[in-house]
Amino acid sequence: MFEIKTGLTVRSCLREALGQLLEYALWPGATKPAQLVVVGTPPLEGNAIRYIQELNKAFPVSVSYRQVSLD
């Protein structure tokens, strides 16, 4: 399951997308996706990498981030 965001930072993309993705994935009766993917233009680095690692320890479905260049 993908959620595309236009934030200027990975942090803002994750903040905007995670609530929606978790609702789609975990709402009663929803089909559980294999993975939740936040898509944005900023590069993934530093604290964002560690944050995603912590999310994957805490949530029952895998979370990842994909950078898409608009060039």
SULLINKA-V23131 format. One record per helix or strand of 3 or more residues. SS is the DSSP state (h for helix, s for strand). FROM is the first residue (numbers start at 1). LEN is the number of residues. Records with the same first field share a line. If there is no record, write none. Layout:
BEGIN
SS=FROM-LEN, FROM-LEN
END
This chain:
BEGIN
s=2-3, 35-6, 62-6
h=10-17, 46-13
END
